Amino acid sequence: MVKIIQNCGYLGMGIMGASMAANLARSSKADVSIWNRQPASAASQAGIQKATEAGARWVPDLAEIGAHSDIVFTCLGDEKDVEQVIIGDLAPHLRSGTIVVDFSTIGPESARTLAAALQKKSCVFLDAPVTGGDVGARNGTLTIMVGGDRVAYDAALPLLQHMGKNVHHCGEPGSGQAMKMVNQILCAVNLVSVCEAFKAARDLDIDPVKVVDILENGAGGSWALTNLGRRINNGDLKPAFSIKHMLKDLRLVFENLDHTAPGLAGTAMAQRYLQEVLEAQSAKDADAATNLGTQAMIEAKAFQ
């Protein structure tokens, strides 16, 4: 029998988490309680407001969320942040049988560590990284890649479907993260191709706006061209997904794969371009890592 979930916790009110929690509160019949590590910041306040206006309840005490939730969703930072919050702060308060679903990108090894730690508490961990950007989070159209226990996945699926349009069980713990690694390679290398195409278009006296309008539905089209290409053309370098997070994800790719392999040359190129832009922009903006989206790759010297 599939477990019926009535009470949900959601930890992390960032760009992605706030929209996902709002969709969950607005569309599901579950009671949704939200929490954030730094509730006083302006960005956190905006995220908390978005979720509470949709029907979620703000709970400042993480222990309360752990004690009353049938399932807890998390959308946090890197693997150290996720492990600290879930294992160090949340796990002591969880009830036996609670499902913890993490949407962060933390890599397969960290996912397996979390699964083993929660198993000792008689709880279940599902690694469920997402793709689709801030637009997908707002519209509930994310792709969600889930690794872990199939029974827990079946129980969580009705709720996941309020946040994502394409939800897939990928296999054992860590397999959702493995799929996300592959996704980030595609995202990074596709973005390189967009920036190269725009550079070539300008050199050939072609308006990059027309490149998107004419080619987005052709064989060379991509999500990056349609979405990030338009942002570039509009001069919008604000983050749908920040440079900081992409560089973290690419670090995880290289930590989990042989970075010397020639097959990852395109990924390494994307990483170099993003790092170059970050270093150049940080001289002007101390918060460039979070204030710039990945489309700021267009600012790399190679594309000028």
FENSUL-V943670 format. One record per pair of residues at least 4 apart in sequence whose C-alpha atoms are under 8 Angstrom apart, sorted by the first residue. I is the first residue (numbers start at 0). GAP is how many residues later the second one is. D is the distance in whole Angstrom. If there is no record, write none. Layout:
<<I:GAP:D> <I:GAP:D>>
This chain:
<<1:149:7> <1:152:7> <1:153:5> <2:149:8> <2:152:5> <3:151:7> <4:25:7> <4:65:6> <4:66:7> <4:150:7> <4:151:8> <5:23:7> <5:24:5> <5:25:6> <5:64:7> <6:23:6> <6:24:5> <6:25:6> <6:26:8> <6:61:7> <6:62:5> <6:63:5> <6:64:7> <7:22:7> <7:23:6> <7:24:5> <7:25:6> <7:61:5> <7:62:6> <7:63:5> <7:64:6> <7:65:7> <8:23:6> <8:24:5> <8:25:6> <8:26:8> <8:56:6> <8:57:8> <8:60:6> <8:62:6> <8:63:4> <8:64:6> <9:7:8> <9:11:7> <9:22:7> <9:23:6> <9:24:5> <9:25:6> <9:62:6> <9:63:5> <9:64:6> <9:65:8> <10:6:8> <10:23:6> <10:24:5> <10:25:6> <10:61:8> <10:62:6> <10:63:5> <10:64:6> <10:65:7> <11:5:6> <11:6:7> <11:22:8> <11:23:6> <11:24:5> <11:25:7> <11:62:6> <11:63:5> <11:64:5> <12:4:5> <12:5:4> <12:8:8> <12:21:8> <12:22:7> <12:23:6> <12:31:6> <12:34:5> <12:35:6> <12:62:8> <13:4:6> <13:29:7> <13:30:6> <13:33:6> <13:61:8> <13:62:8> <14:4:7> <14:32:7> <14:119:7> <14:225:8> <15:4:6> <15:59:8> <15:117:8> <15:118:6> <15:121:6> <15:122:8> <16:4:6> <16:30:8> <16:57:8> <16:58:6> <16:120:8> <17:4:6> <17:29:5> <17:30:7> <17:32:6> <17:33:6> <18:4:6> <18:28:8> <18:31:7> <18:32:7> <18:118:6> <18:119:5> <19:4:6> <19:117:6> <19:118:7> <19:120:7> <19:143:6> <20:4:6> <20:11:8> <20:13:8> <20:30:6> <20:35:7> <20:142:8> <21:4:6> <21:28:7> <21:29:4> <21:30:7> <21:31:8> <21:32:5> <21:33:7> <21:34:7> <22:4:6> <22:5:8> <22:31:7> <22:115:8> <22:117:7> <22:139:6> <22:140:6> <23:4:6> <23:6:8> <23:8:7> <23:135:7> <23:138:6> <23:139:6> <24:4:8> <24:5:7> <24:6:7> <24:7:6> <24:26:7> <24:29:6> <24:30:5> <24:31:5> <25:28:5> <25:29:6> <26:135:6> <27:131:7> <27:134:7> <30:25:7> <31:23:8> <31:24:5> <31:25:6> <32:23:6> <32:24:5> <32:25:6> <32:26:6> <32:32:7> <33:14:8> <33:17:8> <33:22:7> <33:23:6> <33:24:5> <33:25:6> <34:4:8> <34:23:6> <34:24:6> <34:25:6> <34:26:8> <34:27:7> <35:8:7> <35:24:8> <37:6:7> <38:5:5> <38:6:6> <38:9:8> <39:4:7> <39:5:6> <40:4:6> <41:4:6> <42:4:6> <43:4:6> <44:4:6> <45:4:6> <46:4:6> <47:4:6> <47:10:7> <48:4:6> <49:4:7> <50:4:7> <50:5:5> <50:6:8> <51:4:4> <51:5:6> <51:6:7> <58:5:8> <58:6:7> <60:4:7> <61:4:6> <61:27:8> <61:28:7> <62:4:6> <62:27:7> <62:30:5> <63:4:6> <63:29:8> <64:4:6> <64:7:8> <65:6:8> <65:24:6> <65:25:7> <65:27:5> <65:28:5> <65:29:7> <66:26:5> <66:27:5> <66:28:6> <67:27:8> <68:25:8> <68:26:8> <68:29:7> <69:27:8> <69:28:5> <69:29:7> <70:27:6> <70:28:5> <70:29:6> <70:30:7> <70:85:8> <71:26:8> <71:27:6> <71:28:5> <71:29:6> <72:27:6> <72:28:5> <72:29:6> <72:30:7> <73:26:8> <73:27:6> <73:28:5> <73:29:6> <73:30:7> <74:27:6> <74:28:5> <74:29:5> <75:5:7> <75:6:6> <75:27:8> <75:28:6> <76:4:6> <76:5:7> <76:27:7> <76:28:8> <77:4:6> <77:26:7> <77:27:7> <77:28:6> <77:170:7> <78:4:6> <78:26:7> <78:27:5> <78:28:8> <78:31:6> <79:4:6> <80:4:6> <81:4:6> <81:22:8> <81:24:8> <82:4:5> <82:5:7> <82:27:8> <82:31:7> <83:4:5> <83:5:7> <84:4:5> <84:5:6> <85:4:5> <85:5:6> <85:28:8> <86:4:5> <86:5:8> <86:27:7> <86:30:7> <86:31:8> <87:4:7> <89:4:7> <90:27:7> <90:30:7> <93:4:7> <93:27:8> <93:29:8> <94:28:8> <95:25:7> <95:26:5> <95:27:6> <96:25:6> <96:26:5> <96:27:7> <97:24:8> <97:25:5> <97:26:6> <98:24:6> <98:25:5> <98:26:6> <98:27:7> <98:53:7> <99:23:8> <99:24:6> <99:25:5> <99:26:6> <100:24:6> <100:25:5> <100:26:6> <100:27:6> <101:23:8> <101:24:6> <101:25:5> <101:26:6> <101:27:7> <102:24:7> <102:25:5> <102:26:4> <102:27:6> <103:24:7> <103:25:5> <103:26:8> <104:24:6> <104:25:8> <104:72:7> <104:75:7> <104:144:7> <105:4:6> <105:5:7> <105:71:7> <105:143:8> <105:146:7> <106:4:6> <106:67:7> <106:70:5> <106:71:7> <106:74:7> <106:145:6> <106:146:8> <106:149:7> <107:4:6> <107:65:8> <107:66:4> <107:67:7> <107:68:8> <107:69:5> <107:70:6> <107:148:8> <108:4:6> <108:65:7> <109:4:6> <109:64:8> <110:4:6> <110:16:6> <110:62:6> <110:63:5> <110:66:7> <111:4:6> <111:61:6> <111:62:6> <112:4:6> <113:4:6> <113:11:7> <114:4:6> <114:9:7> <114:10:5> <114:11:7> <114:33:8> <114:58:7> <115:4:7> <116:4:7> <117:4:6> <117:5:5> <117:6:6> <117:7:6> <118:4:5> <118:5:6> <118:6:8> <123:25:7> <123:28:7> <124:23:7> <124:24:8> <124:48:8> <125:20:6> <125:21:6> <125:22:5> <125:23:7> <125:26:8> <125:27:7> <125:47:7> <126:18:8> <126:19:6> <126:20:5> <126:21:7> <126:46:7> <126:47:6> <126:48:8> <126:49:6> <126:50:7> <127:16:6> <127:17:5> <127:18:4> <127:19:6> <127:48:6> <127:49:7> <128:15:6> <128:16:6> <128:17:7> <128:47:6> <128:48:6> <128:51:6> <129:12:6> <129:13:6> <129:14:5> <129:15:6> <129:50:7> <130:5:8> <130:11:6> <130:12:5> <130:13:7> <130:49:8> <130:52:8> <131:4:5> <131:5:7> <131:9:7> <131:10:5> <131:11:6> <132:4:6> <132:9:8> <132:107:6> <132:108:6> <133:4:6> <133:106:5> <133:107:7> <134:4:6> <134:105:8> <135:4:6> <135:5:5> <135:6:5> <135:28:8> <136:4:7> <136:5:6> <136:26:7> <136:27:8> <139:22:6> <139:23:4> <139:24:5> <139:25:6> <140:22:7> <140:23:5> <140:24:4> <140:25:7> <141:21:7> <141:22:4> <141:23:6> <141:24:6> <142:21:6> <142:22:6> <142:23:5> <142:24:6> <142:25:8> <143:16:8> <143:20:6> <143:22:6> <143:23:5> <143:24:6> <144:22:6> <144:23:5> <144:24:6> <144:25:6> <144:31:5> <144:32:8> <144:34:7> <144:35:7> <145:7:8> <145:21:8> <145:22:6> <145:23:5> <145:24:6> <145:25:7> <145:29:7> <145:30:4> <145:31:8> <146:22:6> <146:23:5> <146:24:5> <146:25:5> <146:26:5> <146:27:6> <146:28:5> <146:29:4> <146:30:7> <147:4:8> <147:5:7> <147:21:8> <147:23:6> <147:24:5> <147:25:4> <147:26:7> <147:27:8> <148:4:6> <148:23:7> <148:24:7> <149:4:6> <149:19:8> <149:21:8> <150:4:6> <151:4:6> <152:4:6> <152:16:7> <153:4:8> <155:4:6> <156:4:6> <156:10:8> <157:4:7> <158:4:7> <159:4:6> <159:7:7> <160:4:6> <160:5:8> <160:6:7> <168:7:8> <169:5:6> <169:6:6> <169:9:8> <170:4:6> <170:5:7> <173:4:6> <174:4:6> <175:4:6> <176:4:6> <177:4:7> <178:4:6> <179:4:6> <180:4:6> <180:68:7> <180:69:8> <180:71:8> <180:72:6> <181:4:7> <182:4:6> <183:4:6> <183:62:8> <183:65:7> <183:66:7> <184:4:6> <184:65:8> <184:68:8> <184:82:6> <185:4:6> <186:4:6> <186:37:7> <187:4:7> <187:79:6> <187:82:6> <187:83:8> <188:4:6> <188:77:6> <188:78:6> <188:81:6> <189:4:6> <189:32:7> <189:34:6> <190:4:6> <190:33:6> <190:34:8> <190:37:8> <190:79:8> <190:104:7> <190:106:8> <191:4:6> <191:78:6> <191:105:8> <192:4:6> <193:4:6> <193:30:7> <193:31:6> <193:35:7> <194:4:6> <194:102:7> <194:103:5> <194:108:6> <195:4:6> <195:107:7> <196:4:6> <197:4:6> <197:10:6> <197:13:8> <197:105:8> <198:4:6> <198:104:5> <198:105:7> <199:4:6> <200:4:6> <200:5:5> <200:6:7> <200:7:6> <200:10:8> <201:4:5> <201:5:6> <201:6:7> <205:4:7> <205:5:8> <206:4:7> <207:4:7> <207:25:7> <208:4:6> <208:21:7> <208:24:6> <209:4:6> <209:5:8> <210:4:6> <210:5:8> <211:4:5> <211:13:6> <211:14:6> <211:17:7> <211:18:7> <213:4:8> <214:4:8> <214:5:7> <214:6:6> <215:4:7> <215:5:4> <215:6:6> <215:9:6> <215:10:6> <216:4:5> <216:5:8> <220:4:6> <220:5:7> <221:4:6> <222:4:6> <222:5:8> <223:4:5> <223:5:6> <224:4:4> <224:5:7> <225:4:6> <226:4:7> <227:4:6> <227:67:6> <228:4:6> <228:66:8> <229:4:6> <230:4:6> <230:5:5> <230:6:7> <230:64:7> <231:4:6> <231:5:7> <231:63:6> <231:64:8> <231:66:8> <236:55:6> <236:56:6> <236:57:8> <236:58:6> <236:59:6> <237:4:8> <237:53:6> <237:54:5> <237:55:5> <238:4:8> <238:51:7> <238:52:6> <238:53:5> <238:54:3> <238:55:7> <239:53:6> <239:54:8> <240:4:7> <240:5:7> <240:52:5> <240:53:6> <241:4:6> <241:47:7> <241:48:5> <241:49:7> <241:50:6> <241:51:4> <241:52:6> <242:4:6> <242:31:7> <242:35:7> <242:46:5> <242:47:7> <242:49:6> <242:50:5> <242:51:5> <242:53:8> <243:4:6> <243:45:5> <243:46:6> <244:4:6> <245:4:6> <245:48:7> <246:4:6> <246:24:7> <246:27:7> <246:28:8> <247:4:6> <248:4:6> <249:4:6> <249:17:8> <249:21:7> <250:4:6> <251:4:6> <252:4:6> <253:4:6> <253:5:5> <254:4:8> <258:5:7> <259:4:8> <260:4:8> <263:4:6> <264:4:6> <265:4:6> <266:4:6> <267:4:6> <268:4:6> <269:4:6> <270:4:6> <271:4:6> <272:4:6> <272:24:6> <272:27:6> <273:4:6> <273:20:7> <273:22:8> <273:23:6> <273:26:8> <274:4:6> <275:4:6> <275:24:7> <276:4:6> <276:19:7> <276:20:6> <276:22:6> <276:23:6> <277:4:6> <277:10:7> <277:11:6> <278:4:7> <279:4:8> <280:4:6> <280:7:6> <281:4:5> <281:5:7> <281:6:5> <281:7:7> <286:4:6> <287:4:6> <291:4:6> <295:4:8> <297:5:6> <297:6:8> <298:4:7> <298:5:7> <299:4:7>>
